[in-house]
Amino acid sequence: MSKIFDIIGAGIGGLTTAIALERKGIKTRIFEQAEEIKQVGAGIILANNAMQVYDKLGLRNIIEENGNPISSMNITKKNLKPLSKIDLSYFEQKHNTKNIAIHRGILQQILIKELKTTKIYLNHKLTKIEKNGNDYDLKFSNGEKIKSVHVIGADGLNSTVRETIFPNTSIRNANQICWRGVTDYELPKKYGNELNEAWGKTERFGFVQIAENKVYWYALKAFKEDKNEFSVKDLNTYFKDYNTTIKGLVKATKKEHINTAEISDLKPTNIWYKENVCLIGDSAHATTPNMGQGACQAIEDAYVLSECLDKYNINKAFLEYQKIRLPKAHQVVKASWMVGKMAHFSNPILIGLRNLMLQVTPSSVNKRQNEQIFQLAKI
Ligand SMILES: Cc1cc2nc3c(=O)[nH]c(=O)nc-3n(C[C@H](O)[C@H](O)[C@H](O)COP(=O)(O)OP(=O)(O)OC[C@H]3O[C@@H](n4cnc5c(N)ncnc54)[C@H](O)[C@@H]3O)c2cc1C
């Protein structure tokens, strides 16, 4: 296929798609609204499914070298006593890949460096797509107009591409505020290769090592009406009853380096493409972060879409891509939404029941759920 694919958005989804298409000999251009690609002050966990894709793209070693392997994911009480533990070693062996926690900025740089023929056009915020015969006119806020034949919307939750082709989708606010930070910190050795997420009452706190003496943490709190009910200034108060490691991480992070965001997702939609325009990643299926799968699902999209475009003509490729990816992506969105609700129960009886359920759920049930998520589609 000799025509160029224009990707809107240079996030993890857009960059990985460009790399995957380059590997198939398909040319791409990326248009990104930002004036420069800034390092986000947060980490990310690339679960086994994402790492299998990066293995196929030849990026596994460099990501492993720059990140930290995670062999267990734990939900705990405030004091870090485990309620449930998912041992990832079974999946590591089965798929011969690890789960890697890494700084987002470092991952971004690895992906950007890997682009060989793709140019990233910064300061190109897409404002409109207009059909013009068989092609599209892409209009940007800097006044430029570019002709395009194939468009891939990788422009995230508030996607302009999606708004243009499917104006009736809806974004759901989870009524949770999220703080994220990265700090230099020497974790107790036992936490070195684990993700721990402590659940309390309407709030929770997760942390994971991303490099030697570097820790990424995130904290969430449910609000009733307005996110301004809570402030980053009071973070230590919200977690004052938590384990000393958690309090230490908050204390060690400069407040001005903490990233604050509201949590939302996209209500599942059943169509991801129209004619020559197709959505991937958060623009198609943004999820709440409760399963740590948003970017992993975008990475799977990149892999499946590139395989389909390599095998089929454009119409069949988009259809097959959607058929393969949509059920799994929606499963993640739905499960993640539910986990988010459960994690923020405020009623003490419900909290007790939830904790008991987490403790008694057999590890085989957890394993089965992850089995589906970590399995890549066969194409
Ligand atoms: C608190 C939190 C923690 C998370 N943790 C994890 C995790 O551990 N593991 C995981 O897999 N996922 C995680 N996620 C989810 C993950 O961050 C997203 O799913 C992922 O970043 C989506 O990638 P994307 O490329 O589709 O979209 P985005 O990352 O949103 O990228 C979209 C890009 O498009 C650009 N853009 C937007 N509009 C335009 C426009 N009009 N014109 C041009 N460019 C545009 C943006 O500037 C951006 O660069 C987390 C999310 C949150 C909020």
Ligand as a Chemical Component Dictionary entry (heavy atoms), coordinates in Angstrom:
data_LIG
# 
_chem_comp.id                   LIG 
_chem_comp.type                 NON-POLYMER 
_chem_comp.pdbx_formal_charge   0 
_chem_comp.three_letter_code    LIG 
# 
loop_
_chem_comp_atom.comp_id 
_chem_comp_atom.atom_id 
_chem_comp_atom.alt_atom_id 
_chem_comp_atom.type_symbol 
_chem_comp_atom.charge 
_chem_comp_atom.model_Cartn_x 
_chem_comp_atom.model_Cartn_y 
_chem_comp_atom.model_Cartn_z 
_chem_comp_atom.pdbx_ordinal 
LIG C1  C1  C 0 -3.970 8.379  36.025 1  
LIG C2  C2  C 0 -3.775 7.505  34.829 2  
LIG C3  C3  C 0 -2.939 6.391  34.914 3  
LIG C4  C4  C 0 -2.800 5.526  33.819 4  
LIG N1  N1  N 0 -1.995 4.443  33.927 5  
LIG C5  C5  C 0 -1.886 3.582  32.891 6  
LIG C6  C6  C 0 -1.045 2.416  32.974 7  
LIG O1  O1  O 0 -0.368 2.179  33.979 8  
LIG N2  N2  N 0 -1.029 1.580  31.896 9  
LIG C7  C7  C 0 -1.741 1.824  30.775 10 
LIG O2  O2  O 0 -1.699 1.005  29.853 11 
LIG N3  N3  N 0 -2.523 2.924  30.660 12 
LIG C8  C8  C 0 -2.611 3.805  31.680 13 
LIG N4  N4  N 0 -3.377 4.937  31.552 14 
LIG C9  C9  C 0 -4.099 5.197  30.302 15 
LIG C10 C10 C 0 -3.186 5.801  29.245 16 
LIG O3  O3  O 0 -2.531 6.941  29.723 17 
LIG C11 C11 C 0 -3.996 6.175  27.993 18 
LIG O4  O4  O 0 -4.890 5.157  27.674 19 
LIG C12 C12 C 0 -3.039 6.364  26.818 20 
LIG O5  O5  O 0 -2.159 7.418  27.083 21 
LIG C13 C13 C 0 -3.833 6.638  25.546 22 
LIG O6  O6  O 0 -2.938 6.893  24.499 23 
LIG P1  P1  P 0 -3.452 7.614  23.168 24 
LIG O7  O7  O 0 -2.224 7.771  22.341 25 
LIG O8  O8  O 0 -4.617 6.898  22.631 26 
LIG O9  O9  O 0 -4.008 9.020  23.652 27 
LIG P2  P2  P 0 -3.251 10.228 24.375 28 
LIG O10 O10 O 0 -2.157 9.743  25.241 29 
LIG O11 O11 O 0 -4.303 11.074 24.987 30 
LIG O12 O12 O 0 -2.564 11.026 23.182 31 
LIG C14 C14 C 0 -3.301 11.833 22.308 32 
LIG C15 C15 C 0 -2.356 12.784 21.616 33 
LIG O13 O13 O 0 -3.092 13.512 20.643 34 
LIG C16 C16 C 0 -2.817 14.887 20.771 35 
LIG N5  N5  N 0 -4.010 15.603 20.307 36 
LIG C17 C17 C 0 -5.210 15.708 20.922 37 
LIG N6  N6  N 0 -6.071 16.432 20.179 38 
LIG C18 C18 C 0 -5.394 16.793 19.050 39 
LIG C19 C19 C 0 -5.745 17.554 17.902 40 
LIG N7  N7  N 0 -6.978 18.078 17.764 41 
LIG N8  N8  N 0 -4.818 17.729 16.924 42 
LIG C20 C20 C 0 -3.563 17.187 17.058 43 
LIG N9  N9  N 0 -3.178 16.480 18.139 44 
LIG C21 C21 C 0 -4.085 16.264 19.126 45 
LIG C22 C22 C 0 -2.510 15.091 22.242 46 
LIG O14 O14 O 0 -1.760 16.256 22.473 47 
LIG C23 C23 C 0 -1.742 13.811 22.557 48 
LIG O15 O15 O 0 -0.381 13.952 22.289 49 
LIG C24 C24 C 0 -3.508 5.816  32.630 50 
LIG C25 C25 C 0 -4.315 6.949  32.532 51 
LIG C26 C26 C 0 -4.446 7.795  33.611 52 
LIG C27 C27 C 0 -5.337 9.006  33.495 53 
# 
loop_
_chem_comp_bond.comp_id 
_chem_comp_bond.atom_id_1 
_chem_comp_bond.atom_id_2 
_chem_comp_bond.value_order 
_chem_comp_bond.pdbx_ordinal 
LIG C1  C2  SING 1  
LIG C2  C3  SING 2  
LIG C2  C26 DOUB 3  
LIG C3  C4  DOUB 4  
LIG C4  N1  SING 5  
LIG C4  C24 SING 6  
LIG N1  C5  DOUB 7  
LIG C5  C6  SING 8  
LIG C5  C8  SING 9  
LIG C6  O1  DOUB 10 
LIG C6  N2  SING 11 
LIG N2  C7  SING 12 
LIG C7  O2  DOUB 13 
LIG C7  N3  SING 14 
LIG N3  C8  DOUB 15 
LIG C8  N4  SING 16 
LIG N4  C9  SING 17 
LIG N4  C24 SING 18 
LIG C9  C10 SING 19 
LIG C10 O3  SING 20 
LIG C10 C11 SING 21 
LIG C11 O4  SING 22 
LIG C11 C12 SING 23 
LIG C12 O5  SING 24 
LIG C12 C13 SING 25 
LIG C13 O6  SING 26 
LIG O6  P1  SING 27 
LIG P1  O7  DOUB 28 
LIG P1  O8  SING 29 
LIG P1  O9  SING 30 
LIG O9  P2  SING 31 
LIG P2  O10 DOUB 32 
LIG P2  O11 SING 33 
LIG P2  O12 SING 34 
LIG O12 C14 SING 35 
LIG C14 C15 SING 36 
LIG C15 O13 SING 37 
LIG C15 C23 SING 38 
LIG O13 C16 SING 39 
LIG C16 N5  SING 40 
LIG C16 C22 SING 41 
LIG N5  C17 SING 42 
LIG N5  C21 SING 43 
LIG C17 N6  DOUB 44 
LIG N6  C18 SING 45 
LIG C18 C19 SING 46 
LIG C18 C21 DOUB 47 
LIG C19 N7  SING 48 
LIG C19 N8  DOUB 49 
LIG N8  C20 SING 50 
LIG C20 N9  DOUB 51 
LIG N9  C21 SING 52 
LIG C22 O14 SING 53 
LIG C22 C23 SING 54 
LIG C23 O15 SING 55 
LIG C24 C25 DOUB 56 
LIG C25 C26 SING 57 
LIG C26 C27 SING 58 
# 
